[in-house]
Amino acid sequence: MRVRTRLLTAPLVAAGLFVGAASASAASGQVVKDTVAITVAPDGTLQVKETVVYDGDAPARTLIRRKHLDDRQDRRFDVGDVRGGTLKNQGDHAVLQVAGGGGTGRRTAQLSYTVKGTLTALRTGEQLTWTAAGGWHVPVTQTRVTIESSAVVQNLNCFAGEPESTVGCTQFFTNHTHTLADFRQQDLQPGDYVTVMIGYPPGTTSGKPIIDERHTVATAFTVNGVTGGTLLGLLVLLLSGVALLYVTRGRDGRIVNKKAAEGDQAPLDSTGFAPPDGVRPGQIGTLIDEQADVVDVTATIIDLAVRGYVLIEELPRETHGLDWQLRRMDRPADDLLPYERILYDALFTGRDVVRLSELGGTFADQLAAVRKALYVDVVRQGWFARRPDSERTRWTTIGMVLAGLGVVGTILLAVYTNLALIGLAVIIAGAALAVGGQYMPAKTSRGATVLAHTLGFRAHLFRGELPDTPAGHRVALFSHYLPYAVVFDVVQRWAQTVADVGAGNDGPSDNLYWYEGPAEWDLSNFAESMRTFTLATSGAISASRQFRSLS
């Protein structure tokens, strides 16, 4: 006796969306009868034999092969081993085309295929869920689905219509042994499905659902074993880099704290002015901030004047505006350091006098050579193992290239995989290298010691203490302080000191031996003149393309 049985547990809605029925021009006719016989194998695979009786063109049906479970996961149904037709995957669906062409009269087609991924293990057993029939592109008069297994059916249900329909089928029941489930449906419209659900005892099969991680922007940046390990490795590298910088910079700090007092005294010896370790102003600036910049060149020009190589002449503002004239002095340049000689030649090549406002041309072209010579000099002095600018450029370039590769890699990994976090890790590593590259130039122990003495000398200049010096030597001594004061940004104080000493009994009250003002100018104006001269010189140097970025 036939018994219509309803599912005792809550129904599970069938998966997927229908691609759409074929247009009337693409297919015509109808399926008179569709009989689907399914056997459940021990591994959970469905062995399907389908008999299709149809009128008109060979029909086609759309199978649901993928169901969206949530934002990250899909459930996939694998259909294979197709005979009697062809199967073409189309995204979340697959189109099963019955073999044969158009024609008239009634014909019968035999199809066979397998389906995997329809069984789900539940707490109380196993459940088979599958859109076993329907999805035809033409109307279907009669549909019958039988599903046979080695286990007793515990419950069953069936829905007809759209993929997520909750309308029950015409009939569904089991045979007398309860091992065969029988589902029947009358009059399916194109695109309608017959979705069957059957409950089995635990252990009926070894079948499992096939779950795919959906590739989205969210899943592309998923933390998994690979991405997590990469991020952990990046963290270790970054911490190692910080530790390395801490060790090298910490060494500098320890040496500075220990030896800074050795330079904190008046820079004098038996011969007169003697800065710590014989360091010259341009070298000091490069040693302290590891860059050859505008201030270093400005201080070197003033130092050349103080040492008797250049005479700085302030021009009358009434006729020339705010401008100065640099004059070559008749003194051999044998004791100039290479960078000083390059700067000296850049100022006076082909001329003995040049206005500050006219600097350009050859001078501007030679500034790059001055910078290079300064970097070479600090290496020659043994203060750095490698040129600071080359060290910064190398690491910064590597970091920028690595970050660029990381951007490209992140895009590609996000589009095609769930490993985009690896690309982000590369970007972070590249950015860290690019930023950290500015701190990569490391001083040698000798360089750190000279830096300590230099900082001690700076502390002495900041205090403004005047050493006990014979009256006839004070102008020359305090003038030698000025280029260093430019580097340490205390030029106003020491220019005023020089002016005060020069206005006394030690020298004339209207000029210095290395700096001359216009008519009716005296040393009371020197501090302001020196301040504006350093600003104007820095501006003239910054206007050249070689130092523009350092202004």
C-alpha positions as CSV (number, residue, x, y, z in Angstrom):
1,M,0.0,0.0,0.0
2,R,1.3,3.4,-0.9
3,V,1.8,5.7,2.1
4,R,2.5,9.4,1.7
5,T,5.1,10.3,4.3
6,R,6.1,13.8,5.4
7,L,9.6,14.7,6.7
8,L,9.6,14.5,10.5
9,T,12.6,16.8,10.9
10,A,12.9,20.5,9.8
11,P,13.2,20.7,6.0
12,L,16.5,21.8,4.4
13,V,16.0,24.3,1.6
14,A,17.5,23.2,-1.8
15,A,20.6,25.1,-2.9
16,G,21.3,27.6,-5.7
17,L,19.6,29.8,-8.2
18,F,18.4,28.8,-11.6
19,V,20.4,30.2,-14.5
20,G,17.3,30.7,-16.6
21,A,15.3,28.8,-19.1
22,A,16.4,28.7,-22.7
23,S,14.5,30.9,-25.1
24,A,11.7,29.5,-27.1
25,S,13.8,29.8,-30.2
26,A,16.6,27.7,-28.7
27,A,14.5,24.8,-27.6
28,S,11.0,23.5,-28.5
29,G,8.8,20.5,-27.5
30,Q,8.3,18.9,-24.2
31,V,9.5,16.1,-21.9
32,V,6.6,13.7,-21.6
33,K,8.2,11.6,-18.9
34,D,11.4,11.9,-16.9
35,T,12.3,8.9,-14.8
36,V,15.4,9.2,-12.5
37,A,16.7,6.1,-10.8
38,I,19.4,6.7,-8.1
39,T,21.4,4.3,-6.2
40,V,23.4,5.5,-3.1
41,A,26.8,3.9,-3.0
42,P,28.7,3.2,0.3
43,D,31.0,6.2,-0.3
44,G,28.0,8.5,-0.7
45,T,28.2,8.8,-4.5
46,L,24.9,8.8,-6.3
47,Q,24.8,6.5,-9.3
48,V,22.1,8.0,-11.5
49,K,20.3,6.5,-14.5
50,E,17.8,8.8,-16.2
51,T,15.2,7.9,-18.9
52,V,13.8,10.8,-20.8
53,V,10.8,10.5,-23.1
54,Y,10.4,13.7,-25.1
55,D,8.8,15.3,-28.2
56,G,10.6,17.8,-30.4
57,D,14.2,18.9,-30.0
58,A,16.6,17.0,-27.7
59,P,16.0,18.8,-24.4
60,A,18.5,20.2,-21.9
61,R,18.3,20.7,-18.1
62,T,20.2,22.9,-15.7
63,L,21.8,21.2,-12.7
64,I,22.6,23.1,-9.5
65,R,26.3,22.5,-8.8
66,R,27.0,25.1,-6.2
67,K,25.1,26.5,-3.2
68,H,26.1,29.6,-1.3
69,L,26.2,28.7,2.4
70,D,27.5,32.0,3.8
71,D,29.7,34.9,2.8
72,R,32.8,32.7,2.9
73,Q,31.7,29.1,2.0
74,D,30.0,27.3,-0.9
75,R,28.7,23.8,-1.0
76,R,29.6,22.1,-4.3
77,F,27.9,19.1,-6.0
78,D,30.2,17.3,-8.5
79,V,28.5,15.8,-11.5
80,G,30.6,13.5,-13.6
81,D,30.9,10.3,-15.7
82,V,28.1,11.6,-18.0
83,R,26.9,9.3,-20.8
84,G,24.1,9.9,-23.2
85,G,24.6,13.6,-23.2
86,T,27.1,16.4,-22.6
87,L,27.7,18.5,-19.5
88,K,28.9,22.1,-19.6
89,N,29.7,23.9,-16.4
90,Q,28.4,27.5,-16.2
91,G,29.3,29.1,-12.9
92,D,27.1,27.8,-10.1
93,H,25.2,25.6,-12.6
94,A,25.9,22.9,-15.2
95,V,23.8,22.3,-18.3
96,L,23.1,18.7,-19.2
97,Q,22.3,18.4,-22.9
98,V,20.6,15.2,-24.1
99,A,22.4,13.8,-27.1
100,G,20.6,14.1,-30.4
101,G,19.3,16.9,-32.6
102,G,16.0,18.2,-33.6
103,G,13.2,16.2,-35.1
104,T,9.6,15.2,-34.9
105,G,7.9,12.4,-33.1
106,R,8.4,11.0,-29.7
107,R,11.8,9.7,-28.7
108,T,13.5,8.2,-25.7
109,A,17.0,9.1,-24.3
110,Q,19.1,7.2,-21.7
111,L,21.4,9.3,-19.5
112,S,23.7,8.2,-16.7
113,Y,26.0,10.2,-14.4
114,T,27.3,10.3,-10.9
115,V,26.8,13.0,-8.2
116,K,29.1,13.6,-5.2
117,G,28.6,15.9,-2.2
118,T,24.9,15.4,-1.5
119,L,25.2,13.7,1.9
120,T,25.6,15.6,5.2
121,A,26.4,14.0,8.6
122,L,23.9,15.2,11.3
123,R,23.8,14.5,15.0
124,T,21.1,11.9,14.6
125,G,22.2,10.4,11.2
126,E,22.8,11.4,7.6
127,Q,20.8,13.4,5.3
128,L,20.7,13.3,1.5
129,T,19.7,16.6,-0.2
130,W,19.7,16.9,-4.0
131,T,17.7,18.6,-6.8
132,A,17.3,15.2,-8.4
133,A,15.0,16.2,-11.2
134,G,13.7,19.2,-13.1
135,G,15.6,22.2,-14.3
136,W,14.5,21.3,-17.9
137,H,14.2,24.1,-20.4
138,V,10.9,22.8,-21.5
139,P,7.7,21.7,-19.6
140,V,7.7,18.2,-18.1
141,T,4.4,16.2,-17.8
142,Q,5.5,13.5,-15.4
143,T,8.5,13.2,-13.2
144,R,9.5,10.2,-11.1
145,V,12.6,9.9,-8.8
146,T,13.5,6.7,-7.0
147,I,16.4,6.5,-4.6
148,E,17.6,3.2,-3.3
149,S,20.2,2.5,-0.6
150,S,21.3,-0.3,1.7
151,A,19.9,1.5,4.8
152,V,16.3,2.0,6.0
153,V,14.9,5.4,5.3
154,Q,14.2,7.3,8.5
155,N,12.4,10.2,7.0
156,L,11.9,11.9,3.7
157,N,10.5,15.0,2.0
158,C,10.2,16.5,-1.4
159,F,9.6,20.0,-2.8
160,A,8.6,21.1,-6.3
161,G,9.0,24.5,-8.0
162,E,11.7,27.1,-7.8
163,P,15.0,26.0,-6.2
164,E,14.0,27.3,-2.7
165,S,10.4,26.3,-3.0
166,T,8.6,24.9,0.1
167,V,5.7,23.5,-1.9
168,G,5.5,19.7,-1.5
169,C,5.7,17.3,-4.4
170,T,2.6,15.4,-5.7
171,Q,3.6,12.1,-4.0
172,F,6.5,10.7,-2.0
173,F,6.7,7.4,-0.1
174,T,8.8,4.3,0.6
175,N,8.5,0.7,-0.4
176,H,7.6,-2.1,2.0
177,T,11.3,-2.6,3.1
178,H,11.8,1.2,3.5
179,T,15.0,1.0,1.5
180,L,13.7,2.8,-1.6
181,A,12.2,6.3,-1.6
182,D,9.8,7.1,-4.4
183,F,9.0,10.7,-5.4
184,R,6.5,11.8,-8.1
185,Q,5.5,15.1,-9.5
186,Q,3.0,16.2,-12.2
187,D,3.5,19.1,-14.6
188,L,6.8,20.9,-14.0
189,Q,7.2,24.2,-15.7
190,P,10.5,25.1,-17.4
191,G,13.1,25.9,-14.7
192,D,11.2,24.1,-11.9
193,Y,13.0,21.5,-9.8
194,V,12.2,18.4,-7.7
195,T,14.3,18.6,-4.6
196,V,14.4,15.5,-2.5
197,M,15.5,15.0,1.1
198,I,16.1,11.6,2.8
199,G,17.2,10.8,6.3
200,Y,19.4,7.7,6.9
201,P,20.9,6.1,10.1
202,P,24.4,7.1,11.2
203,G,27.2,5.3,9.3
204,T,25.1,4.6,6.2
205,T,27.8,6.0,4.0
206,S,31.1,7.7,4.3
207,G,29.9,10.6,2.1
208,K,30.6,14.2,3.1
209,P,29.6,17.5,1.8
210,I,32.1,19.3,-0.5
211,I,32.8,22.7,1.0
212,D,34.7,25.4,-1.0
213,E,36.0,28.6,0.4
214,R,34.5,31.4,-1.6
215,H,37.1,33.8,-3.0
216,T,36.1,37.3,-2.0
217,V,37.9,40.4,-0.8
218,A,37.2,39.2,2.7
219,T,38.6,35.7,2.2
220,A,41.5,37.0,0.1
221,F,42.9,38.5,3.4
222,T,42.2,35.4,5.6
223,V,44.6,34.5,8.3
224,N,45.7,30.9,7.8
225,G,48.7,28.8,8.4
226,V,50.6,30.3,5.4
227,T,49.7,33.9,6.0
228,G,50.0,33.6,9.7
229,G,53.5,32.2,9.4
230,T,54.5,34.9,7.0
231,L,53.3,37.6,9.3
232,L,55.0,36.0,12.3
233,G,58.3,35.8,10.2
234,L,57.9,39.5,9.3
235,L,57.4,40.4,13.0
236,V,60.6,38.5,13.9
237,L,62.5,40.3,11.1
238,L,61.2,43.7,12.1
239,L,62.1,43.1,15.8
240,S,65.5,41.8,14.7
241,G,66.0,45.0,12.7
242,V,65.0,47.2,15.6
243,A,67.3,45.2,17.9
244,L,70.2,45.8,15.4
245,L,69.5,49.5,15.3
246,Y,69.2,49.6,19.0
247,V,72.6,47.9,19.4
248,T,74.4,50.2,16.9
249,R,72.7,53.4,18.0
250,G,73.0,52.3,21.6
251,R,76.7,51.9,21.2
252,D,76.9,55.5,19.8
253,G,74.9,56.7,22.8
254,R,77.2,54.9,25.3
255,I,80.3,56.3,23.7
256,V,78.8,59.8,23.6
257,N,77.9,59.7,27.3
258,K,81.4,58.5,28.2
259,K,83.5,60.7,26.1
260,A,81.5,63.9,25.5
261,A,83.2,65.6,28.4
262,E,86.5,65.3,26.6
263,G,85.4,67.8,24.0
264,D,83.6,70.2,26.4
265,Q,86.4,72.7,26.8
266,A,88.0,75.6,25.0
267,P,89.4,74.4,21.7
268,L,93.0,75.6,22.3
269,D,96.5,74.1,22.2
270,S,100.0,75.4,22.0
271,T,99.5,76.5,18.4
272,G,96.2,78.3,19.0
273,F,92.7,77.2,17.9
274,A,92.3,73.4,17.8
275,P,88.9,71.9,17.5
276,P,88.4,68.4,18.9
277,D,90.1,65.7,16.7
278,G,90.8,68.5,14.2
279,V,87.3,68.3,12.8
280,R,86.3,71.0,10.4
281,P,82.8,72.6,10.2
282,G,81.6,70.8,7.1
283,Q,82.8,67.4,8.5
284,I,80.9,68.1,11.8
285,G,77.6,68.6,10.0
286,T,78.0,65.4,8.0
287,L,79.1,63.4,11.1
288,I,76.2,64.5,13.2
289,D,73.2,64.0,10.9
290,E,74.9,61.7,8.4
291,Q,74.0,64.1,5.5
292,A,76.0,66.6,3.6
293,D,73.6,69.6,3.4
294,V,73.2,73.3,3.0
295,V,74.5,74.2,6.4
296,D,77.7,72.2,5.9
297,V,78.5,74.1,2.7
298,T,77.6,77.5,4.3
299,A,79.8,76.9,7.3
300,T,82.7,75.8,5.1
301,I,82.5,79.0,3.1
302,I,82.7,81.1,6.3
303,D,85.5,78.8,7.6
304,L,87.5,79.4,4.3
305,A,87.1,83.2,5.0
306,V,88.2,82.9,8.6
307,R,91.3,80.9,7.6
308,G,92.3,83.5,5.1
309,Y,91.3,82.0,1.7
310,V,88.3,84.2,1.1
311,L,87.4,87.8,1.9
312,I,83.6,88.4,2.5
313,E,82.6,91.9,1.5
314,E,79.1,93.2,2.3
315,L,77.9,95.5,-0.5
316,P,76.1,98.8,0.1
317,R,72.4,98.0,0.3
318,E,71.5,101.4,-1.3
319,T,73.0,100.3,-4.6
320,H,73.1,96.5,-4.5
321,G,70.3,95.5,-2.2
322,L,71.1,92.6,0.2
323,D,74.2,91.1,-1.4
324,W,77.8,90.1,-0.6
325,Q,81.0,89.8,-2.6
326,L,83.4,86.9,-2.2
327,R,87.0,87.6,-3.1
328,R,89.8,85.1,-3.6
329,M,92.8,85.8,-1.4
330,D,96.3,85.3,-2.4
331,R,97.0,82.2,-0.3
332,P,98.1,78.7,-1.5
333,A,95.3,76.2,-1.2
334,D,97.7,73.3,-0.3
335,D,96.2,72.4,3.1
336,L,92.6,72.4,1.9
337,L,90.8,69.0,2.2
338,P,89.4,67.6,-1.1
339,Y,85.8,68.8,-0.4
340,E,87.1,72.2,0.5
341,R,89.2,72.4,-2.6
342,I,86.3,71.5,-4.8
343,L,84.1,74.1,-3.2
344,Y,86.9,76.7,-3.4
345,D,87.3,76.0,-7.2
346,A,83.6,76.1,-7.7
347,L,83.4,79.6,-6.3
348,F,86.4,81.0,-8.2
349,T,86.9,79.0,-11.4
350,G,87.8,81.7,-14.0
351,R,87.2,84.6,-11.6
352,D,88.7,86.2,-8.5
353,V,85.5,87.9,-7.3
354,V,81.9,86.6,-7.3
355,R,78.7,88.0,-5.9
356,L,76.6,85.8,-3.7
357,S,73.6,86.6,-5.9
358,E,75.5,85.5,-9.0
359,L,76.3,82.0,-7.8
360,G,75.1,79.5,-10.3
361,G,76.4,77.9,-13.5
362,T,79.7,76.2,-12.7
363,F,79.1,76.6,-9.0
364,A,75.8,74.9,-9.1
365,D,77.2,72.0,-11.2
366,Q,80.0,71.5,-8.7
367,L,77.8,71.2,-5.6
368,A,77.1,67.5,-6.3
369,A,80.9,67.0,-6.3
370,V,81.2,68.8,-3.0
371,R,78.5,66.6,-1.4
372,K,80.2,63.5,-2.8
373,A,83.6,64.6,-1.5
374,L,82.1,65.2,1.9
375,Y,80.7,61.7,2.0
376,V,84.0,60.2,0.8
377,D,85.9,62.3,3.4
378,V,83.9,60.9,6.4
379,V,84.7,57.4,5.2
380,R,88.4,58.2,4.7
381,Q,88.5,59.6,8.2
382,G,87.3,56.2,9.4
383,W,84.1,57.5,10.9
384,F,81.8,55.4,8.7
385,A,82.5,52.0,7.1
386,R,80.5,53.0,3.9
387,R,79.2,56.3,2.5
388,P,76.1,57.3,4.5
389,D,74.3,58.5,1.4
390,S,75.0,55.3,-0.5
391,E,73.9,53.2,2.5
392,R,70.6,55.1,2.8
393,T,69.9,55.0,-0.9
394,R,70.6,51.3,-1.2
395,W,68.2,50.3,1.7
396,T,65.6,52.9,0.7
397,T,65.6,51.7,-2.9
398,I,65.4,48.1,-1.8
399,G,62.5,49.0,0.4
400,M,60.6,50.9,-2.2
401,V,61.1,48.2,-4.8
402,L,60.0,45.6,-2.3
403,A,56.9,47.7,-1.4
404,G,56.1,48.1,-5.1
405,L,56.3,44.3,-5.6
406,G,54.2,43.9,-2.5
407,V,51.4,46.1,-4.0
408,V,51.4,44.2,-7.3
409,G,51.6,40.9,-5.4
410,T,48.7,41.9,-3.1
411,I,46.5,42.7,-6.1
412,L,47.3,39.4,-7.8
413,L,47.0,37.3,-4.7
414,A,43.7,39.0,-3.8
415,V,42.3,38.3,-7.2
416,Y,43.4,34.7,-7.5
417,T,44.0,33.3,-4.0
418,N,43.3,33.7,-0.3
419,L,46.9,34.6,0.5
420,A,46.7,38.4,0.0
421,L,48.1,39.0,3.5
422,I,51.4,37.8,2.2
423,G,51.4,40.7,-0.2
424,L,50.5,43.1,2.6
425,A,53.4,41.6,4.7
426,V,55.8,42.4,1.8
427,I,54.4,45.9,1.6
428,I,55.0,46.4,5.3
429,A,58.5,44.9,5.0
430,G,59.3,47.2,2.1
431,A,58.0,50.3,3.8
432,A,59.9,49.4,7.0
433,L,63.1,49.1,4.9
434,A,62.4,52.3,3.1
435,V,61.9,54.2,6.4
436,G,64.6,52.3,8.3
437,G,67.1,52.9,5.5
438,Q,67.4,56.5,6.8
439,Y,68.9,55.0,10.0
440,M,71.1,52.4,8.4
441,P,74.3,54.4,8.1
442,A,76.2,53.3,11.2
443,K,79.3,55.1,12.6
444,T,82.4,53.2,13.5
445,S,83.7,53.3,17.1
446,R,86.1,56.0,16.0
447,G,83.3,57.9,14.4
448,A,81.2,57.6,17.6
449,T,84.1,58.9,19.6
450,V,84.7,61.9,17.4
451,L,80.9,62.6,17.5
452,A,81.1,62.5,21.3
453,H,84.0,65.1,21.3
454,T,82.1,67.2,18.8
455,L,79.0,67.2,21.0
456,G,81.1,68.2,23.9
457,F,82.5,71.1,21.9
458,R,78.9,72.1,21.0
459,A,78.0,72.2,24.7
460,H,81.0,74.5,25.3
461,L,79.7,76.8,22.5
462,F,76.2,76.8,23.9
463,R,77.4,78.0,27.3
464,G,79.2,80.9,25.6
465,E,82.2,80.7,27.9
466,L,85.1,82.9,26.8
467,P,88.6,81.4,27.3
468,D,91.4,83.4,28.8
469,T,93.2,84.5,25.6
470,P,95.8,87.1,25.0
471,A,94.2,90.4,23.7
472,G,95.8,90.3,20.3
473,H,94.5,86.8,19.5
474,R,90.8,87.1,20.6
475,V,89.4,88.3,17.2
476,A,91.1,85.4,15.4
477,L,90.2,82.8,18.0
478,F,86.5,83.8,18.3
479,S,86.3,84.1,14.5
480,H,87.3,80.5,14.2
481,Y,84.4,79.6,16.5
482,L,81.9,81.2,14.0
483,P,81.8,78.4,11.3
484,Y,81.1,75.8,14.0
485,A,78.5,78.1,15.5
486,V,76.8,78.1,12.1
487,V,76.6,74.3,12.2
488,F,75.3,74.3,15.8
489,D,72.9,77.1,15.1
490,V,74.3,79.6,17.7
491,V,75.8,82.0,15.1
492,Q,74.0,85.0,16.5
493,R,75.6,84.7,19.9
494,W,79.1,84.1,18.6
495,A,78.9,86.8,15.9
496,Q,78.0,89.2,18.7
497,T,81.0,88.0,20.7
498,V,83.3,88.6,17.8
499,A,81.8,92.0,17.3
500,D,82.3,92.9,20.9
501,V,85.9,91.8,20.9
502,G,86.7,93.5,17.6
503,A,85.2,96.8,18.8
504,G,87.5,96.8,21.8
505,N,91.2,97.2,22.0
506,D,92.0,94.0,20.0
507,G,91.4,95.4,16.6
508,P,89.7,98.1,14.4
509,S,86.1,98.9,15.1
510,D,84.9,99.0,11.5
511,N,86.0,95.7,9.9
512,L,87.4,92.2,10.6
513,Y,90.4,90.7,8.8
514,W,88.0,88.4,6.9
515,Y,84.8,90.4,6.8
516,E,84.4,93.9,5.5
517,G,81.3,96.1,5.5
518,P,80.3,99.0,3.4
519,A,80.9,102.6,4.3
520,E,79.5,103.8,7.6
521,W,79.2,100.2,8.7
522,D,80.9,99.1,11.9
523,L,81.2,96.0,14.1
524,S,78.1,96.8,16.0
525,N,76.2,95.6,12.9
526,F,78.3,92.4,12.5
527,A,76.0,90.1,14.4
528,E,73.0,91.0,12.2
529,S,75.1,91.0,9.0
530,M,76.5,87.5,9.8
531,R,72.9,86.2,10.5
532,T,71.6,87.5,7.2
533,F,74.8,86.3,5.3
534,T,74.3,82.8,6.5
535,L,70.6,82.8,5.5
536,A,71.4,84.3,2.1
537,T,74.2,81.9,1.4
538,S,72.0,78.9,2.4
539,G,69.3,80.3,0.1
540,A,71.7,80.6,-2.8
541,I,72.9,77.1,-2.3
542,S,69.4,75.7,-1.9
543,A,68.3,77.4,-5.1
544,S,70.6,75.0,-7.0
545,R,69.1,71.7,-8.0
546,Q,71.7,69.7,-6.1
547,F,70.6,71.0,-2.6
548,R,67.1,72.1,-3.2
549,S,65.6,69.1,-1.3
550,L,67.8,69.9,1.7
551,S,66.7,73.5,2.2
